[in-house]
Amino acid sequence: MPLTLISPAFPAGGKIPERYTRDGQNVSPPLKWSGVPDGAKSLVLVVQDPDAPSGIFGHWAVFNIPPDASELAEAQDGKPGPSALRQGTNDFGNAYYDGPQPPVGHGVHHYHFRLAALDVPSLSVPGQAGVQHVWKEAQKHALEQTELVGTYAR
């Protein structure tokens, strides 16, 4: 079974509800996946907007997710503790999820939620690594990957 990624909050290609944007509560949407390949030792998830005026804009990077995990709950915050997640720094300068906030009148932006299964238990990236850096390093170890695209306009 191939690696798949869905969100109960919006359909593939559909509009991301305002709750999950910086115009709303700015909480991460619930995400669920299945089909993690045998041999996967960790997972990484990034959210990127390739429609940003300045080029690809990183909204979130979560890495070193255990391979037996099958979801990230809504409003995943990565608080310290046994289930804490490693998070990269997004292009807003924060080490947590920041949702869509395209320029007013810029049209529909496409937000790519990308999930990769890796052949290493952890990514060796600096603590303040950006979203693009995390994804680039993940690509070196990807066994399989998938994506879910949501849209948003202001």
Beta strands, then each sheet from edge to edge (+ up, - down):
strand 1: 4-6
strand 2: 31-34
strand 3: 42-49
strand 4: 57-65
strand 5: 71-72
strand 6: 86-87
strand 7: 109-118
strand 8: 142-152
sheet 1: 1+ 2- 5+
sheet 2: 6+ 4- 3+ 7- 8+
end
